[in-house]
Amino acid sequence: MNQSFTFEYQRLTYDELTPADQQLIDAAMQALDGAHAPYSHFQVGSAVLMADGSVVTGNNQENAAYPSGLCAERVALFAAKSQSKQPIQAITVVARNAQGEMADAFSCGNCRQVMLEYAGQQQEGLRVIMGDRTGHFIVLADTRQLLPFSFGSETLG
């Protein structure tokens, strides 16, 4: 039996985003400047919106021992969860390449797994907004759309 998986997303310009989403994008853009990317020269910024309206940012942190670095999304998520017990409502990620141009900022599998885990812990969806190289933003209502057939805590039970 063949089956398929589909999901819905929006592809919006900055002006089409809600004011709250624009503020989250702005925070992620500011976080780009703190990225430590001496090897890839690919800067990534992320911002997480907490249920109380606070925003926590992060950026990619590279290291010569590559596994020691972290993606911007995980830096922001880990900081947010270490600083607050509030549920996470949304996460955004933007990127800039070595030429200083906007680049596709599609979260890696590790980051998608962490997003999924946090969404599962709080038992509510986690919106995801990812910038692309054309200046548009991919908006997903729930991070679970990014990782079908996922492995989570319920699998361990």
C-alpha positions as CSV (number, residue, x, y, z in Angstrom):
1,M,0.0,0.0,0.0
2,N,1.4,3.4,-1.0
3,Q,0.8,6.3,1.2
4,S,1.9,9.9,1.1
5,F,2.6,12.7,3.5
6,T,1.6,16.3,2.8
7,F,1.7,19.4,4.8
8,E,0.6,23.0,4.5
9,Y,2.7,26.1,4.8
10,Q,2.6,29.7,3.9
11,R,5.3,31.6,2.0
12,L,5.0,35.2,2.9
13,T,6.9,38.4,2.4
14,Y,8.0,40.4,5.5
15,D,5.1,42.9,4.9
16,E,2.6,40.0,4.9
17,L,3.7,38.7,8.3
18,T,1.9,39.8,11.5
19,P,3.5,42.6,13.5
20,A,4.5,40.0,16.1
21,D,6.2,37.8,13.5
22,Q,8.0,40.8,12.1
23,Q,9.3,41.6,15.6
24,L,10.5,38.0,15.9
25,I,12.2,38.2,12.5
26,D,13.9,41.5,13.5
27,A,15.2,39.9,16.7
28,A,16.6,36.9,14.7
29,M,18.2,39.4,12.2
30,Q,19.9,41.2,15.1
31,A,21.2,37.9,16.4
32,L,23.0,37.3,13.1
33,D,25.7,39.8,14.2
34,G,26.7,37.7,17.2
35,A,27.1,34.5,15.2
36,H,30.6,32.8,15.4
37,A,31.0,31.3,12.0
38,P,34.8,31.6,11.2
39,Y,34.8,28.3,9.2
40,S,31.6,28.3,7.1
41,H,31.1,32.1,7.1
42,F,27.4,31.2,7.2
43,Q,25.7,33.2,9.9
44,V,22.4,32.1,11.4
45,G,20.2,33.9,13.8
46,S,17.2,32.6,15.7
47,A,14.5,34.0,18.0
48,V,12.0,32.2,20.2
49,L,8.7,33.7,21.3
50,M,7.6,32.6,24.8
51,A,4.0,32.5,25.9
52,D,4.5,35.5,28.1
53,G,5.6,37.6,25.1
54,S,9.4,37.5,25.9
55,V,11.8,36.8,23.1
56,V,15.1,34.8,23.5
57,T,17.6,34.9,20.7
58,G,20.5,32.7,19.6
59,N,23.0,32.3,16.8
60,N,25.2,29.6,15.4
61,Q,28.4,29.0,17.3
62,E,31.1,27.1,15.3
63,N,34.1,25.4,16.6
64,A,37.2,23.9,15.0
65,A,36.1,20.6,16.5
66,Y,32.9,20.6,14.4
67,P,30.6,18.6,16.6
68,S,31.3,21.0,19.4
69,G,29.4,23.8,17.7
70,L,25.7,24.5,17.8
71,C,23.0,25.7,15.4
72,A,21.2,29.0,16.2
73,E,17.9,27.3,16.8
74,R,19.3,25.0,19.5
75,V,21.2,27.9,21.1
76,A,17.9,29.9,21.3
77,L,15.8,27.0,22.4
78,F,18.2,25.8,25.1
79,A,18.6,29.4,26.4
80,A,14.8,29.9,26.4
81,K,14.1,26.7,28.3
82,S,16.9,27.3,30.8
83,Q,15.6,30.8,31.5
84,S,11.8,30.3,31.6
85,K,9.2,27.7,32.3
86,Q,6.8,29.5,29.8
87,P,5.7,27.5,26.8
88,I,7.4,28.3,23.5
89,Q,4.9,29.7,21.0
90,A,7.1,30.2,17.9
91,I,10.7,30.0,16.6
92,T,12.2,31.8,13.7
93,V,15.5,31.3,11.9
94,V,17.3,33.5,9.3
95,A,20.7,33.2,7.6
96,R,23.3,35.2,5.8
97,N,25.9,33.8,3.5
98,A,29.6,34.7,3.2
99,Q,28.7,37.4,0.7
100,G,26.4,39.1,3.3
101,E,23.2,38.1,1.3
102,M,20.2,36.4,2.8
103,A,20.3,32.6,2.5
104,D,18.0,29.7,3.0
105,A,17.6,29.0,6.7
106,F,15.9,25.6,6.8
107,S,16.5,23.9,10.1
108,C,18.6,20.8,10.2
109,G,17.3,17.4,11.5
110,N,18.9,17.9,14.9
111,C,17.2,21.2,15.4
112,R,13.9,19.8,14.1
113,Q,14.1,17.0,16.7
114,V,14.7,19.5,19.5
115,M,11.7,21.6,18.4
116,L,9.6,18.5,18.2
117,E,10.6,17.4,21.7
118,Y,9.8,20.8,23.2
119,A,6.5,21.0,21.4
120,G,5.7,17.5,22.8
121,Q,6.6,18.4,26.3
122,Q,4.3,21.4,26.3
123,Q,1.6,19.5,24.4
124,E,0.9,22.3,22.1
125,G,2.1,23.3,18.6
126,L,5.2,25.3,18.0
127,R,5.0,27.6,15.0
128,V,8.1,27.7,12.8
129,I,9.2,30.6,10.6
130,M,12.2,30.1,8.3
131,G,13.7,32.8,6.0
132,D,14.8,32.0,2.5
133,R,17.2,33.5,0.1
134,T,14.5,35.4,-1.8
135,G,13.4,37.4,1.3
136,H,10.3,35.3,1.8
137,F,9.4,33.4,5.0
138,I,8.1,29.9,5.2
139,V,5.5,29.7,8.0
140,L,4.4,26.4,9.4
141,A,1.7,26.2,12.1
142,D,3.3,23.2,13.9
143,T,6.9,21.9,14.0
144,R,5.6,18.3,13.7
145,Q,5.1,19.0,10.0
146,L,8.9,19.3,9.7
147,L,9.7,15.8,11.0
148,P,7.2,13.1,9.9
149,F,7.7,9.6,11.4
150,S,9.6,11.2,14.3
151,F,11.1,9.6,17.3
152,G,9.9,11.2,20.6
153,S,9.5,10.4,24.3
154,E,6.2,8.6,23.6
155,T,8.3,6.1,21.5
156,L,10.3,5.2,24.6
157,G,7.2,4.3,26.6
